[in-house]
């Protein structure tokens, strides 16, 4: 595993790197809100097509890109990424309970909603041929589904038809014209639920927003009949019965990760000087936390204002990065290095770029701490295999 940190303008640094050399891109660019008066968050760089075009050049065909955006500005980020040649595949939503409305309520009402989510743009570099052909050549093109499944409550998959089952799921043996009992279906995976495009922080407020959802209550049988059609595809057969899902699911369906704790933010920074810079809370970069009058800022070693939690970045890196061979994750907006920590804890190589020397120093130290943690986990796993 290697971790490389470049100090400089991301465009200039990327132009010096080889094409088709990166397996995945996971980044948290500026939200372009002029956050806390910081010029770097109002530079417009996140909306520059040439930036994402250069990222595209570095990525292997079929490589995925994940980029955090602000709720007010993500549309411009998405357009810049798409205009650069990326194929927009999805948008992941990170939902959290912590946050306060940044609006004074008056006779006119308010001017803003309570912040409760951040969007993450998911895009993929186009490729020729099929996904299978691209995968055979470059090792990219697909998501690491099995590596990112959400664990079943209690760790045990439910039986088909029981309240915890999320089916019916994918057809296995269905062929054109086959209906009813001739259609085979997969059961729940032992590895857990399929990863969704929703992530949450596990807060009580968020959990309350995901009520117990039983799904379809009853079976629908005999609701269709064969019909004569003049269409080119022939007569319409009887539709198959729709069986009740009986899914009791809740927020447990989704991966959850709380916001960055003080321990997470400061990991590896014991020897760094602490100052009262930065934010009081660990809220995201698109919102300024309301502070009481006279409240003093705590002293911190990690003074970056928008630190993402390591476990979230680890999960995202794992989702879009092939889990074998040499894997390289790129973050052109490194900040304090949370993506690097996530990559290191997966055993991936990492390239981070930032134009702030203080941020580079923090990212390097936090990344080294994560590398040591990964080595310790690997050695422990080896000992367990030897004694098994």
C-alpha positions in Angstrom: 0.0 0.0 0.0 1.3 3.5 -0.9 -0.1 6.9 0.0 1.0 9.9 -2.1 0.1 13.4 -1.1 0.7 16.3 -3.6 0.8 19.9 -2.6 -0.3 22.2 -5.3 -3.1 23.2 -7.7 -5.1 20.0 -8.5 -5.2 20.8 -12.2 -1.5 21.2 -12.5 -0.7 18.1 -10.4 -3.2 15.9 -12.3 -1.7 17.0 -15.7 1.6 15.4 -14.5 0.0 12.0 -13.8 -0.5 9.2 -16.3 -3.8 8.5 -18.1 -5.9 5.5 -17.2 -4.1 4.9 -13.9 -6.8 5.4 -11.3 -9.4 2.7 -10.3 -11.8 5.0 -8.4 -12.3 8.7 -7.4 -13.8 9.6 -4.1 -13.8 13.3 -3.2 -15.4 16.1 -1.2 -14.9 19.3 -3.4 -15.8 22.8 -2.2 -19.5 23.4 -2.1 -18.9 26.9 -3.5 -21.0 28.6 -0.8 -18.4 31.0 0.4 -18.4 28.9 3.6 -17.4 30.8 6.8 -15.9 33.5 4.5 -13.3 31.0 3.1 -12.2 32.0 -0.4 -11.5 28.4 -1.3 -15.2 27.6 -1.0 -16.1 30.3 -3.5 -13.4 29.8 -6.1 -15.7 28.0 -8.6 -13.2 25.2 -9.1 -15.7 22.5 -8.3 -17.8 23.7 -11.3 -15.0 23.8 -13.8 -15.4 21.3 -16.5 -11.7 21.1 -17.2 -11.1 19.8 -13.6 -13.4 16.9 -14.1 -12.1 16.3 -17.6 -8.6 15.9 -16.2 -10.0 13.5 -13.5 -11.7 11.6 -16.4 -8.3 11.2 -18.2 -6.7 9.8 -15.1 -9.5 7.3 -14.5 -9.5 3.9 -16.1 -12.4 3.1 -18.4 -15.3 2.0 -16.3 -13.9 3.7 -13.1 -16.5 5.2 -10.8 -16.5 8.7 -9.3 -18.2 9.8 -6.1 -18.3 13.5 -5.3 -20.0 15.2 -2.4 -22.1 18.3 -3.1 -24.0 20.9 -1.3 -27.8 20.8 -1.5 -27.9 24.3 -3.0 -25.2 23.8 -5.6 -25.0 20.1 -6.4 -26.8 20.7 -9.7 -23.9 22.7 -11.0 -21.4 20.1 -9.8 -23.3 17.4 -11.6 -23.5 19.4 -14.8 -19.7 20.0 -14.7 -19.0 16.3 -14.2 -21.4 15.3 -17.0 -20.1 18.0 -19.4 -16.6 16.7 -18.8 -17.6 13.3 -20.3 -18.6 11.3 -17.2 -21.8 9.2 -17.3 -24.0 10.1 -14.3 -25.1 6.8 -12.8 -26.9 7.7 -9.5 -27.0 10.0 -6.5 -26.4 8.7 -3.0 -28.0 10.6 -0.1 -26.3 10.8 3.3 -29.1 11.6 5.8 -28.3 12.9 9.3 -30.2 14.1 12.3 -27.7 16.7 13.7 -28.2 20.2 12.3 -30.0 23.4 12.9 -32.0 25.7 10.6 -29.7 28.6 9.5 -32.6 31.0 9.2 -34.2 33.4 11.6 -37.9 32.9 11.8 -40.0 36.1 11.6 -43.4 37.4 10.4 -42.4 36.3 6.9 -41.7 32.8 8.1 -38.2 31.4 7.6 -35.7 31.3 4.7 -34.2 27.8 5.0 -35.1 24.3 5.9 -33.3 22.3 8.5 -30.2 20.7 7.0 -30.6 16.9 7.1 -28.8 15.4 4.1 -25.9 15.7 1.7 -26.0 14.4 -1.9 -23.1 12.4 -3.4 -22.9 12.3 -7.2 -22.1 8.9 -8.6 -20.6 8.8 -12.1 -18.7 6.4 -14.3 -16.1 6.8 -17.1 -17.6 5.5 -20.4 -16.0 2.5 -22.0 -16.3 0.5 -25.3 -18.0 -2.9 -25.4 -19.8 -4.6 -22.5 -19.2 -4.3 -18.8 -17.8 -7.9 -18.8 -15.3 -7.0 -21.6 -14.3 -3.8 -19.8 -13.9 -5.7 -16.5 -11.7 -8.3 -18.2 -9.4 -5.6 -19.6 -9.4 -3.0 -16.8 -10.9 -4.6 -13.8 -13.4 -1.8 -13.5 -17.0 -1.1 -14.4 -19.0 -2.6 -11.5 -19.7 -1.8 -7.9 -18.4 -4.0 -5.1 -21.9 -5.1 -4.1 -21.0 -8.1 -1.9 -18.3 -6.1 -0.1 -20.8 -3.4 0.9 -24.0 -5.3 1.8 -25.9 -4.2 4.8 -25.9 -6.8 7.6 -29.2 -8.4 8.5 -30.5 -7.6 11.9 -29.0 -10.2 14.3 -26.6 -11.3 11.6 -28.8 -14.0 10.2 -30.7 -13.8 6.9 -34.5 -14.2 7.2 -36.4 -17.0 5.6 -38.4 -16.3 2.4 -41.8 -15.1 3.3 -41.0 -14.1 6.9 -41.4 -10.4 8.0 -37.7 -9.6 7.7 -37.5 -10.7 4.1 -37.1 -8.0 1.4 -38.2 -10.1 -1.5 -39.4 -11.3 -3.9 -36.0 -10.8 -5.4 -34.2 -11.3 -8.7 -35.6 -14.0 -11.1 -33.2 -16.9 -11.7 -34.8 -19.3 -14.1 -37.4 -17.1 -15.8 -37.6 -17.4 -19.6 -39.8 -15.5 -22.1 -43.3 -16.7 -21.6 -42.7 -18.4 -18.3 -45.0 -17.5 -15.4 -46.2 -18.7 -12.1 -44.4 -21.6 -10.5 -41.9 -22.0 -13.3 -40.1 -18.8 -12.2 -37.3 -19.4 -9.7 -36.2 -16.6 -7.4 -33.2 -16.0 -5.3 -33.4 -16.1 -1.5 -31.9 -13.6 0.9 -28.1 -13.4 0.7 -26.1 -14.6 3.6 -24.0 -11.5 3.2 -26.8 -9.1 3.8 -29.1 -6.6 2.0 -28.1 -5.1 -1.3 -26.4 -1.7 -0.7 -28.8 1.2 -1.3 -28.3 4.8 -2.5 -29.3 6.0 1.0 -26.9 6.3 3.9 -27.9 7.6 7.4 -26.2 8.5 10.7 -28.3 6.4 13.0 -29.7 9.4 14.9 -33.0 8.9 16.7 -34.5 11.6 14.6 -33.5 9.8 11.4 -34.6 6.4 12.7 -38.0 7.9 13.5 -38.4 9.0 9.9 -38.1 5.4 8.7 -41.2 3.8 10.2 -41.7 0.0 10.2 -42.9 -0.7 6.7 -44.7 -4.0 6.2 -44.8 -3.5 2.5 -47.5 -5.2 0.4 -50.0 -6.7 2.8 -51.7 -9.4 0.8 -51.2 -11.7 -2.2 -52.6 -10.7 -5.5 -53.7 -13.8 -7.4 -55.8 -14.2 -10.5 -55.8 -10.5 -11.2 -55.1 -10.9 -14.9 -56.3 -12.9 -17.9 -54.9 -13.8 -21.3 -55.7 -11.1 -23.9 -55.5 -11.2 -27.7 -53.3 -8.5 -29.1 -52.5 -7.2 -32.5 -49.1 -6.0 -31.4 -45.9 -7.3 -33.0 -45.0 -9.1 -29.8 -48.1 -11.4 -29.9 -50.8 -12.1 -27.4 -50.5 -10.9 -23.8 -50.2 -13.8 -21.4 -51.7 -14.0 -17.9 -49.6 -11.9 -15.5 -47.9 -13.8 -12.7 -49.3 -13.6 -9.2 -47.9 -10.9 -7.0 -47.1 -12.3 -3.6 -47.0 -10.1 -0.5 -43.5 -8.8 0.5 -44.2 -9.0 4.2 -41.1 -6.8 4.8 -40.9 -5.3 8.3 -37.9 -3.2 7.3 -36.8 0.2 8.6 -33.6 2.2 8.6 -31.8 -1.1 9.2 -32.1 -1.5 5.4 -29.4 1.1 4.9 -25.7 1.5 5.8 -25.4 4.0 8.6 -22.5 6.1 9.7 -22.5 8.9 12.3 -20.7 12.2 11.7 -17.0 12.5 12.5 -16.2 12.3 16.2 -13.5 14.3 17.8 -11.5 11.0 18.1 -11.8 10.4 14.4 -10.9 14.0 13.4 -7.8 14.0 15.6 -6.5 10.5 14.9 -2.8 10.6 14.3 -2.4 14.2 15.3 -1.1 13.9 18.8 2.1 15.9 18.0 0.2 18.7 16.2 -0.2 22.1 17.7 -3.8 22.8 18.7 -5.7 26.1 18.0 -9.2 27.4 18.2 -9.7 27.5 14.5 -12.3 25.5 12.7 -15.9 24.8 13.7 -17.5 24.1 17.0 -19.4 21.1 15.7 -18.7 18.4 13.1 -21.4 19.4 10.8 -20.9 19.4 7.0 -19.3 22.0 4.9 -22.6 23.2 3.5 -23.9 24.5 6.8 -22.7 26.8 9.5 -23.5 25.6 13.0 -25.4 28.0 15.2 -23.4 29.1 18.2 -24.4 30.5 21.6 -23.2 34.0 22.3 -19.8 34.0 24.0 -19.1 30.3 23.4 -15.5 29.6 22.9 -14.1 27.5 20.1 -12.4 24.3 21.4 -8.8 23.9 20.5 -8.1 21.3 17.8 -5.3 19.8 15.8 -7.5 19.2 12.8 -8.6 22.7 11.9 -10.3 21.7 8.6 -14.0 22.8 8.8 -15.6 19.9 6.8 -14.2 16.6 8.0 -16.0 13.6 6.8 -16.2 10.5 9.0 -13.6 7.8 8.2 -16.1 4.9 8.2 -18.3 6.7 5.6 -15.3 7.3 3.4 -14.1 3.7 3.9 -17.5 2.4 2.9 -17.6 4.6 -0.2 -14.1 3.7 -1.3 -15.0 0.0 -0.9 -18.2 0.4 -2.9 -16.5 1.8 -6.0 -13.1 0.2 -5.9 -12.2 -3.3 -7.2 -11.3 -5.5 -4.2 -8.3 -7.3 -5.7 -4.9 -6.5 -7.2 -3.4 -3.1 -7.0 -6.2 -0.5 -6.5 -5.6 3.3 -6.7 -8.1 5.8 -5.2 -7.8 9.5 -6.2 -9.0 12.5 -4.2 -8.2 15.8 -6.0 -9.6 17.8 -3.1 -7.9 16.1 -0.2 -8.6 18.4 2.7 -7.7 16.7 5.9 -7.5 13.3 4.3 -10.6 11.4 5.3 -10.7 9.7 1.8 -7.1 8.6 2.3 -7.9 7.1 5.7 -10.9 5.2 4.1 -8.7 4.0 1.3 -5.9 2.9 3.7 -8.2 0.9 5.9 -9.2 -1.0 2.8 -5.6 -1.6 1.8 -5.9 0.6 -1.3 -3.2 2.8 -2.8 -4.1 6.5 -2.6 -3.3 9.8 -4.3 -4.4 13.0 -2.6 -4.0 16.6 -3.8 -4.5 19.8 -1.9 -3.1 23.4 -2.2 -2.9 24.0 1.6 0.3 22.8 3.2 -1.4 22.6 6.6 -4.1 20.3 5.2 -1.5 18.2 3.5 0.4 17.7 6.8 -2.8 16.8 8.6 -3.8 14.4 5.8 -0.4 12.7 5.8 -0.5 12.1 9.6 -4.1 10.9 9.6 -3.3 8.6 6.7 -0.2 7.1 8.4 -2.4 6.4 11.4 -4.9 4.5 9.3 -2.1 2.6 7.5 -0.8 1.4 10.9 -4.3 0.4 11.9 -4.7 -1.6 8.7 -1.4 -3.4 9.2 -2.4 -4.3 12.8 -5.7 -5.7 11.5 -3.9 -7.7 8.8 -1.4 -9.2 11.3 -4.2 -10.1 13.7 -6.0 -11.8 10.8 -2.9 -13.8 9.9 -2.5 -15.0 13.5 -6.1 -16.1 13.6 -5.6 -18.1 10.4 -2.4 -19.7 11.7 -4.2 -20.8 14.9 -7.4 -22.0 13.2 
